[in-house]
Amino acid sequence: MRDQVFVGIDIGSASVRAGIFDLAGQRLAFAVRPIQQFHPRPLFVEQSSADIWAQTCAAVREAVATSGINTARIAAIGVDATCSLVAVGNKGEPVSVAENGDPAHDIIMWMDHRAAEQTAAINATGDEALAYVGGEVSIEMELPKVLWLKQNFPERYAAAWRFFDLADYVVWRASEADVASICTLTCKWNYLAHENRFSENMLQAVGLADITGKIPPQVLPLGSPAGKLCRRAADEMGLPAGIVVATGIIDAHAGGLALTSTAPNGSLAIIVGTSNCHMVVSPEPVMVPGVWGPYFGAMLPGYWLNEGGQSAAGALLDWTLRQSDAWPLLEATAKAGGRNIYAVLNDWLADLESRETWPTRDLHVLSDHHGNRSPRANPAARGVVVGLTLEQGRDALARLYLATLQALAYGTRHIIESMNAAGHNIERIIMCGGGTKNPYWLRENADATGCEIHLVSEEDAVTLGAALLGAVACGAFPSLPDAAAEMVRPGGSVAARPETKAFHDAKYAVYLQLYQDMERCRSAMGAWQ
């Protein structure tokens, strides 16, 4: 039994990762494969389930080959994925979600904002279920997307046998188990897990009364076995059939599970990626306006989850860099030195800070370029940059980069303050994801929030979180906290610098004011649609 290992599969926005972990949480191998995104027009973002499945199988094969392990040691597979919508036909064939009908485009991504009218219609019901999603459903969730498809392409909606969240889809492909996770269904489908039901009144009001017949009939808790690896999937992954496949989970929630399971009370997990997710659990439900939840059992069994977030984080930084006249220089310098662009940019920023104590004193960013997920719950919000000059080159880019990092940190501070005002008592931040490799990202979040940032030793905690689910599902550990206690090890920490507090307090006040200023601008131009 002590030879058991577990496969964690993590499907993000741009890639799929497969890791193999032992009972101590030691990573034995890791593989990454890119996945496609399609952007047919603004606000529309689609993917292909065939592409994602093929890359998932390839990543698992590569990880197994790299590890050199005997596949008979693999006791379980855990899966996490972005909360994207997959449409599947009666024979398992893809159902197109694209306006042009391309069958390869059968996934509407979480970041897709096409369903604004449908989101407004659901929120207009004022249904009691909305209280368990921060007061209103988000444009990023699944019911608005399903309603968009039904209203625009009713024949495709009728042809759909199943609408899966992506994690549940991959579990189905792997095991043929027609099940949904309590995490995906509660967090993204307005399922009331604490009452084991949907709001029939809300579904009826918007014309989705039949949707419950198009989603998996069984809802399983986290850490439970969904099924066994079927022969077809086993052949595609290069594994023996019969391996336990755990119930799926949303990608950010897998990271949150790894970060908070052993010390849930007072811990805020931040999962950094294309977007940012802020996860906090509590023994009793806490209603936080503009913050998703409370969701019962959706991340840690027995606890209620509140989930804040920023719709664009890593995506905003990447976009910001590419707008600069210094982008070609940054890219060329990084390539010439065989370095990451952020390592080079951090050198430029260090040089700027050696000459200026407060480089962003007069440059302010509101980071709502892709709307505000939390706590304003405003998908129509817009980003702002104030204090521009004619400055160009590396100093200008380093200055804007720092201002953008600070804006994202202030967004996190706003979420924390909203959560605490509603009844949470956040005492520590535990962070994972790509941004944690960047010392300036960590520094600015610590300084802006006043909280010490704690890390874990496994740099890909999300994939490890998926493996935790597998470890519990196959019986290697009796519970998720028990698994985390053995498999998740602490890393370093970054403390806030007290001498920066007054500066960040002043800039944070500007950050909050910029939202009001932008809303006034939008209101003044509201007559021109």
N, C-alpha and C positions, 0 to 999 in steps of 0.2 A: 504493500500500500504506500510506503514512503517513496516509492519510485514514480508515483503518479505525477503527470504534468497536465497542464490545461492550456487550451488555445483561446486567446482573446482576439476577437475580430472587431475592429473599430472602423466604421465607414463614415468619414467626414464629408465635407463639402467638395473637396477637390481630390481626395485620395482615400484608398482603403489600406489599413495597416493590419498586419497579423503578427501577434507575439505569442511566444511559448514560454510559460512560466512554471516553475516548480512549486512545491508546497511552502517554501520559504519566500515566495515572491521574487525569486531570482529569475531575471529574464535570460532565457537560453538562446533565443533567436528572435529576429524581427525582420519583417519585409514590408515594403511600401510599394504600392502600384497606383498610378494616376487614374482618375475617372473623369469622364467627360461632363461638361456643362454646355447647355445650348441656350443662347440668348436671342430668341427670334425677334424681339423688339423690347423697348424699355419696359421694365417691371416684370417681364416674363422670363422665368428661369426654369429650364426643364432638364431632365436626365433620362438615361436609358437603363432599365432594370437588367437587360441582357448584358450591357457593358459592365455594370456594377457587379453582377454575379460572376462574370468571367474574370474580372480583376480580383475579386475576393478569392476565388479558387486558385488563381495564380499566386496570390500573396501567401496563402496557406501552404501551397506546394513549396514555394521558395523558403519559407520559414522552417518547414520540416526538414528540407534538404540541408539548409544551413546548420541546423541544430545537430544533425547526425543522429538523432534519437531513434530508438525503435518505436514505431508508431503504435505498438501495443501498449505503450506507457500512457498514451493520451486517454485520459479518463472522461474529459468533457470539453465542450465548446461553448463559449459565451459570445454573444453578439450585441453590439451597440451600433446605432446609426443616427444620422440626422433625422429630424422629424419631418420627412418629406412624404408625399402622398403617392402611392403606387396603385394603378388601376389594372386589374387582371380579369380576363375573360373566362368563359365557362370551361374552356379546355386548357386553361393556364396560359393562354396567349396574351400578349400585351394589348391594352386598350389605349388608343392615343388620347393624350390630353392636349395635343397641339392644335392650334387653329387650322393648320394646313393638313391635319389628319395623319401625319407621319407616325406609323406604328412604333417606330423606335423611340419616340418621345412619349413614354408612358408614366413619367414621374413629374409632378409639380413640386419643385424644391421649396423648402421652408422659407427661403428668402424671396420667393415670388410674391409680388404684390398686385396681381391681377384682380383679386376678388374684393375690391373696395366696396362695391355696392352690396355684395352679399354679406360682408362683414357688418355693414351698417344695418342691414335688414335683420340680422340675428340680434344685434344689440338693441334694436328698436322694440323687440319683444319685451324687454325688461324682465325676462324670466328669472326666477329665483336661482337657477343654476349658474347664472352669470356672477353671482356673489362669490362663487368658488373659482373664479378666474380673474380676480382683481377688479371685478365690476363690469368688465366687457370683454368679449371675445377678441382675440388678436387676428389681424389679417394674415399672420404667419401660420395660423392653426388650420385644422383639416376640414371642419364643417363648411367654412366659407368657400374653400376650394372645390369641395364636392358639389356644393350648391351652384357654383359657377359652371361646372361641367354640366349639371342637369339642366340649367336654364339655357345654356348656349348650344349644347350638343346632346339633346335628350336621348337620341338613339344610342349614343356611346354609353351614357349613364345606364340605360336599360340593358346594354350588352355586358356591363361589368358584373362579374360574379362576386368579386371581392374588391374592396378598397382596403389596402393595408398601409399602416405606417411602415416605413422602410425597414426598421429592425424586425418587425413581425413578418414582413415579406421574406427576409433572408432566413429567418428561422423556418418559415414554411418551405422555402426552397431546399433547405438543408435536411428537414425532417419529415416533410409533408404533413406537419401538424397544423391544423386549422385553428390556431389560437391567437389571442391578443394578450399583450402584456398590460398589467394594471398601470404601468408607467406611461406607456404610449397612449392608451385609451383615456386615462384620466387627465393627463397633461395637455393633450392636443385634440381631444374629441368631445370635451365637455361631459365626460362620463363621471357620475357622482359615485366614486368608489366607496365612500362611507355608507352609502345606501344601496350599492350594487344595482344602479339603474341609470338610464338616461332620463332627461326631462322630456316626456312624451308631448307635453304641451308646447315646448319650444320647437321641437322637431315638426310638429303638426303645423305650427304657425308659419313656418318658412317653407313648407312643402317638402320636408325630408322625413316624413313619417315612415317611409319604407327603408330608410338607410340601415336600420338595425338588421335587416335581412341581407345586407351586403357587406357586413363586417364579421369577423370571426365570432362564432357563437359562444366560445369559452374564454373567460378572462382569468389569467393566472397571476399569482403573486410573484414578486421578484425572488430569485433563488430557487425556483421550482423547475423541475424538468419539463420541457415542452414535448419532447419526444426523443427519438434516437436517429442518428445519422442514417439516412436511407441509402440504398445501394447506388442509385444514380448519382447522388451528391457525393458519396464516398469515392466513387470512381473519378469524379471531376476534381476532387480535392487531393486525391492520392492517399486516402486514409481508409482504414477498415470500417465497414458498416457497423452500426450498433453503438457508436459512441454517444453518450448523453449530450443532448443539445438543450441548453438552458433557455428559459423564457427571455425574450429580448428586453432591451432598455434603450432609451434615448442617449446619444453620445455624451452630452454634458452631464447627464445624471449618472452615467457610469463613472465619470471623473469625480463627481460629488460623492458618490458611494465610497470610492476609495479614500477620499480625503476626510470624510466626517464620521465614518462608521464607529470608530473607537472613541471619539469624543464629540458626540453630536450637539450637546447643549452649548450654545453660545458661539458656535463655529460657523463662519461663512465660507463656503467653498466657492472659489471663482475659477471657472474653466475658461481659459484664454484661447481664442482661435480666430476664425473669420469673424465671428461674433463673440461677445462675452456673455457668459451665463453666471448668475449669482444665486447660490442655492443655500437655504437655511432651513433646518427642521426644528420642530417643537413638539412636545408631548400633547399639546392642545392646539386646536385651530386658531390661527391669527389672521384676521382679515386686513390686508394691506392694500389700500386703493392704488390702482395702477400697477400692482405687482401680481403676477399669476399665482393662483392657489387661493386658499390652502387646499392641497391635494393629499388625501389620506393614502399612506403606503406607497407613494409613487417613487420614492427613492430609497428610503430606509423603512422596512416593515415596522408598523406600529407607531410611526411618527407622521406628522403632517408636514408637508413641504410647501414653502413659498419660493418662487423662482422669479428673480429679476433678470434683466439682461439689457445688452446694447446690441442693436441689430447690425452694426458695423463697427468692428474693432481692428483686427488685423487687416481686414479689407480696406478700412479707411486709411490706415497708415500706408499701405501699398499704393492706394490711389493718390494720396497726397504726394508721395515721393515722385511718382511718375508725371505729375503736373509741372514739376520744377524745371527751369532751364538747366539746372545742375544735374539732372537725372542721368544724361549720357556720361558725364564725368564720373559720377558715383558708380555707375555700372561698369565703366571701363577700368576704374581704379580697383574695384573689387575683383574683376576678372584677371587683371594683370598680377594681382597679388595672391590669387587663389583663395580669396576670402569672401565671407558673406557680406552682402551690401550693408547690413545693419552694423557689422563690426567696423566697417569703414566709416559709416555715418556717426557712430559713437565716438570715433577718434576726432572727427570734425567737430562734434559737439563739445568734447572735452577741451579742444583748443579754443572754441568760442567762449566757454565758461572760464577759461584761464584769463581771458581779457575782459569779460563782463560778468559781474556778480549775478545780475538778474536779466538774462537775455530776453525773456518773454514779458518783461514789465509792461510793454506797450503793444504786445501782440496777443490777441485772445481768439480762441476757437470755440465754437459751439459744435459738438460732434454729432449732430442729428442729420447727417447727410443721407441716411437711409431710414429716416424717421426715428421716433423715440419709442422704444419698446417699454421701458420702465424708467421712472414711475409715472410718466405723463401719458403713456398708452396712446401716443399720437403718431400713427404711421405717416401722416402728411407733414410732420415737422421737417424743417430744413436746417442744414448746417449754415454756419456763419463764420467768417474770418474778419476780424476788426483790427485795424492798426497797420495796414499795409503801407509800405514805402516803395521806392524804386530800387531797393537793394536786390542784388542778384548774386548768383554763384553759391559756393559752398556754405558761406555764413548764413545766407538767406534760407537755404534748405535746412540747415541744422537748427535754426531758430524756429522755423515752422514745424519741424519734426518734434521739437521739445514742446511747443505749444499744443500740438495735437496729442502727444502723450499725456500732457496735463489735463486736457479736456476730457479724455477718456477716464482719467483718474477721478476727475470731478463728477463725472457721470456715475461712477461707482460710489463716491461719497454721497451723492443725492439718493441713490438706492438704499444705502445703509441707513441714512437718516430717516428715510420713509419707513423702513422696516422697524427701526427702533422706536419711532414715534407711535407705531401701531401696537407695540407690545413685545417685540423681540429685544434681546439684550446681547448684541453681537460683541464679543470680547476679543476675537482673533480672526484673522483671515488666513485660510489655507488655499494655496494657489497651484494650479498645474496648467500645462499647455505650452505652446510654442513661445509665448511672450515671456515665460519665466527664464528663458535662456538669455534675455536681454537685461543687463543690470540697470539700465535707465528706466525700463518699464517698471521693474520692482521698486526702484528708488522713488519714482514719482507717485506710485500708488501708496507706498508707505507714508510719504510726506503729506500727500493730499488728504488722506483719510485719517492720519494719526494712529493707524493700526500697525502692529508688527505683522509682517508677511512671513508665513511659514511655508516651507516647501516639503516635498517628499523626495526620497532618493531616486525612485523610478521616474525617469524623465517623461515617460508616456503613461501617466497614471490612468488615462481613459481606457487604454487597451488593457491595463492591469485590472481596472474595474470590471471589464467584461469577463476577464478570466476568473475574478472572484465569484461571479454568478455561476460560472461553470463548476467551480470548486464546491460550492454549496449544493448545487443541483444534483451532483453525483454522490453526495454524502461524505465528501472528504472533510467537511466541517459542518457543525450543526447549525450555524447561523452566519449571516453576513458579518456582524461584528467579530465573531470568532475567526472567520477567514481573514478579515482585515488585520486583526491583531497579529497574525502570523505572517501575512504576505505583504503588508504595507509598512515600509520603514521610513522614519522621519529623515528629512534632509536639512538644509540650512535655513536661516531666517534673515530678514532684513528689517531693521528697526527704523521708525520715523526719526528724522533729525529735528529736534525741538527748535533750532534756530531758523527753520523755514516756515514755522507755523503761521506767523503773522502774514507773511507774503502769500501763502496759499489761502488763508482765510479771505484776504482781499480779492484774490483772483477768482475764488469760488463764488463770491458775491457777484462779480462781473459775469461769470458763467451763467448764473441763474437769471440775471437781468437780460442777457442776450436772447434767451428764449422768449421773454416777454416782448422784447423789441422786434424779434422776427415775426411773432404772432400779430403784432400791430401792423407790420408791413403787409403781411398776407391779408389781413382784414381790409386794409385800405385798397387793395387790388382785387378784392373779392368779386367785384362786378364783372371782371374780365375772365371768363372761363375758357 
